[in-house]
Amino acid sequence: MAKKLFIGNLSFNMTDDQLTQLFSAYGKVVSANIVFDKFSHRSKGFAFVEFETEEEAQAAMAALDGTEQDGRNIAVKEALPRPDKPQM
């Protein structure tokens, strides 16, 4: 089953491809998406990376949490489920 990770404190210069390359050393990356501001189109400094298996995600989390990437110490945590939006 796929496992999603939250990546915080990313450099604003990092691209999706660089993120995929960084995390693919620990397993099969299903997706890697940096979150962008919809108005300014600038990175918000966080992303989500999804792995094929729980084991790969755990290995990446253990290896990369707190490491320096492009001048910033990134945080790698398990992504929490998206809360339901209230119905209008």
Backbone as CSV, one residue per row, in Angstrom:
resi,resn,N_x,N_y,N_z,CA_x,CA_y,CA_z,C_x,C_y,C_z
1,MET,0.836,-1.185,0.000,0.000,0.000,0.000,0.881,1.249,0.000
2,ALA,0.483,2.241,-0.768,1.252,3.485,-0.880,1.251,4.249,0.446
3,LYS,2.341,4.946,0.691,2.504,5.716,1.920,2.967,7.119,1.558
4,LYS,2.289,8.144,2.104,2.602,9.527,1.782,3.341,10.193,2.934
5,LEU,4.371,10.976,2.577,5.160,11.725,3.549,4.978,13.220,3.326
6,PHE,5.037,13.983,4.411,5.037,15.440,4.377,6.487,15.896,4.477
7,ILE,6.905,16.797,3.611,8.268,17.326,3.628,8.165,18.824,3.892
8,GLY,8.718,19.280,5.008,8.638,20.689,5.369,9.991,21.369,5.332
9,ASN,9.951,22.706,5.348,11.137,23.559,5.358,11.987,23.372,4.104
10,LEU,11.341,23.170,2.971,12.052,23.012,1.703,12.572,24.354,1.199
11,SER,13.657,24.299,0.473,14.168,25.475,-0.220,13.129,25.892,-1.263
12,PHE,12.952,27.195,-1.428,11.995,27.692,-2.412,12.479,27.458,-3.842
13,ASN,13.746,27.047,-3.993,14.316,26.785,-5.319,14.173,25.331,-5.757
14,MET,13.759,24.444,-4.862,13.679,23.018,-5.195,12.540,22.753,-6.177
15,THR,12.785,21.824,-7.104,11.769,21.440,-8.083,11.230,20.047,-7.761
16,ASP,10.108,19.701,-8.399,9.537,18.362,-8.228,10.538,17.288,-8.643
17,ASP,11.264,17.537,-9.732,12.250,16.561,-10.226,13.388,16.359,-9.221
18,GLN,13.870,17.445,-8.629,14.933,17.333,-7.623,14.431,16.574,-6.402
19,LEU,13.196,16.834,-6.017,12.598,16.144,-4.872,12.471,14.647,-5.160
20,THR,12.012,14.306,-6.346,11.894,12.901,-6.752,13.254,12.222,-6.728
21,GLN,14.263,12.895,-7.253,15.611,12.327,-7.290,16.142,12.095,-5.876
22,LEU,15.933,13.044,-4.985,16.402,12.927,-3.604,15.765,11.723,-2.908
23,PHE,14.469,11.554,-3.050,13.755,10.494,-2.332,13.812,9.136,-3.026
24,SER,14.086,9.104,-4.321,14.103,7.819,-5.033,15.266,6.928,-4.599
25,ALA,16.228,7.481,-3.884,17.323,6.657,-3.357,16.818,5.677,-2.298
26,TYR,15.605,5.882,-1.794,15.072,5.048,-0.712,13.919,4.161,-1.154
27,GLY,13.537,4.242,-2.413,12.474,3.377,-2.907,11.775,3.991,-4.107
28,LYS,10.723,3.313,-4.558,9.951,3.738,-5.730,9.035,4.892,-5.349
29,VAL,9.333,6.089,-5.885,8.511,7.271,-5.631,7.338,7.256,-6.610
30,VAL,6.125,7.210,-6.061,4.913,7.220,-6.875,4.622,8.644,-7.338
31,SER,4.775,9.614,-6.427,4.573,11.019,-6.771,5.374,11.897,-5.821
32,ALA,5.757,13.067,-6.322,6.450,14.074,-5.515,5.931,15.428,-5.971
33,ASN,5.228,16.114,-5.075,4.580,17.364,-5.448,4.872,18.467,-4.449
34,ILE,5.534,19.518,-4.933,5.747,20.719,-4.133,4.465,21.539,-4.200
35,VAL,4.070,22.119,-3.070,2.851,22.918,-3.010,3.201,24.370,-3.344
36,PHE,2.450,24.934,-4.296,2.672,26.304,-4.747,1.492,27.194,-4.383
37,ASP,1.778,28.467,-4.125,0.744,29.459,-3.880,0.003,29.707,-5.189
38,LYS,-1.308,29.682,-5.155,-2.064,29.791,-6.403,-2.059,31.193,-7.003
39,PHE,-1.708,32.201,-6.213,-1.682,33.570,-6.739,-0.284,33.988,-7.198
40,SER,0.725,33.749,-6.361,2.086,34.174,-6.702,2.860,33.106,-7.471
41,HIS,2.369,31.870,-7.444,3.020,30.724,-8.099,4.404,30.433,-7.523
42,ARG,4.648,30.850,-6.280,5.891,30.545,-5.568,5.670,29.328,-4.688
43,SER,6.734,28.596,-4.467,6.680,27.451,-3.567,6.295,27.921,-2.167
44,LYS,5.487,27.117,-1.486,5.136,27.416,-0.099,6.147,26.815,0.868
45,GLY,7.150,26.091,0.347,8.202,25.535,1.192,7.877,24.174,1.778
46,PHE,6.835,23.513,1.253,6.561,22.145,1.692,6.053,21.328,0.515
47,ALA,6.084,19.997,0.710,5.715,19.094,-0.374,5.197,17.777,0.201
48,PHE,4.709,16.943,-0.695,4.282,15.595,-0.345,4.952,14.621,-1.299
49,VAL,5.486,13.534,-0.723,6.125,12.479,-1.516,5.428,11.174,-1.162
50,GLU,5.029,10.435,-2.187,4.336,9.165,-1.973,5.203,8.020,-2.466
51,PHE,5.358,7.001,-1.610,6.126,5.796,-1.926,5.185,4.629,-2.164
52,GLU,5.691,3.614,-2.855,4.896,2.407,-3.103,4.612,1.636,-1.816
53,THR,5.601,1.571,-0.891,5.419,0.768,0.312,5.723,1.570,1.576
54,GLU,5.187,1.090,2.665,5.422,1.661,3.996,6.905,1.596,4.354
55,GLU,7.557,0.485,4.018,8.970,0.291,4.361,9.860,1.329,3.676
56,GLU,9.579,1.609,2.408,10.358,2.613,1.684,10.167,3.999,2.295
57,ALA,8.946,4.319,2.643,8.651,5.614,3.258,9.356,5.747,4.603
58,GLN,9.339,4.687,5.406,10.010,4.710,6.711,11.521,4.887,6.542
59,ALA,12.100,4.231,5.549,13.538,4.355,5.296,13.899,5.786,4.906
60,ALA,13.092,6.395,4.040,13.339,7.778,3.626,13.187,8.733,4.802
61,MET,12.164,8.518,5.620,11.929,9.366,6.784,13.106,9.280,7.751
62,ALA,13.576,8.083,8.027,14.693,7.885,8.954,15.982,8.509,8.420
63,ALA,16.197,8.398,7.124,17.454,8.871,6.532,17.476,10.384,6.290
64,LEU,16.331,10.983,5.953,16.346,12.374,5.491,15.818,13.408,6.486
65,ASP,15.075,12.987,7.512,14.535,13.953,8.476,15.676,14.696,9.175
66,GLY,15.658,16.017,9.082,16.673,16.843,9.734,17.925,17.075,8.912
67,THR,18.002,16.502,7.708,19.202,16.691,6.888,19.140,18.019,6.138
68,GLU,20.310,18.533,5.802,20.380,19.794,5.060,20.243,19.529,3.572
69,GLN,19.303,20.234,2.956,19.091,20.146,1.513,18.989,21.573,0.981
70,ASP,19.909,21.948,0.134,19.921,23.284,-0.479,19.898,24.390,0.587
71,GLY,20.676,24.184,1.655,20.830,25.202,2.687,19.770,25.214,3.775
72,ARG,18.836,24.277,3.758,17.777,24.235,4.783,17.665,22.824,5.349
73,ASN,17.403,22.727,6.651,17.192,21.427,7.293,15.735,21.023,7.105
74,ILE,15.528,19.993,6.301,14.155,19.581,5.993,13.572,18.714,7.103
75,ALA,12.252,18.763,7.204,11.504,17.909,8.123,10.751,16.888,7.280
76,VAL,10.888,15.615,7.618,10.210,14.552,6.882,9.360,13.784,7.886
77,LYS,8.047,13.873,7.715,7.088,13.260,8.639,6.032,12.493,7.853
78,GLU,5.315,11.638,8.553,4.189,10.942,7.944,3.082,11.961,7.674
79,ALA,2.536,11.956,6.477,1.457,12.888,6.130,0.174,12.466,6.833
80,LEU,-0.524,13.445,7.366,-1.804,13.189,8.017,-2.907,13.186,6.957
81,PRO,-3.987,12.466,7.206,-5.093,12.469,6.231,-5.695,13.862,6.109
82,ARG,-6.106,14.179,4.930,-6.732,15.477,4.662,-8.080,15.542,5.380
83,PRO,-8.336,16.616,6.148,-9.629,16.702,6.844,-10.757,16.928,5.854
84,ASP,-11.933,16.447,6.194,-13.099,16.661,5.348,-13.483,18.127,5.369
85,LYS,-13.836,18.653,4.208,-14.285,20.041,4.127,-15.742,20.106,4.570
86,PRO,-16.097,21.138,5.320,-17.493,21.250,5.731,-18.398,21.511,4.523
87,GLN,-19.565,20.925,4.551,-20.532,21.101,3.463,-21.214,22.460,3.614
88,MET,-21.401,23.140,2.508,-22.058,24.460,2.527,-23.490,24.334,2.099
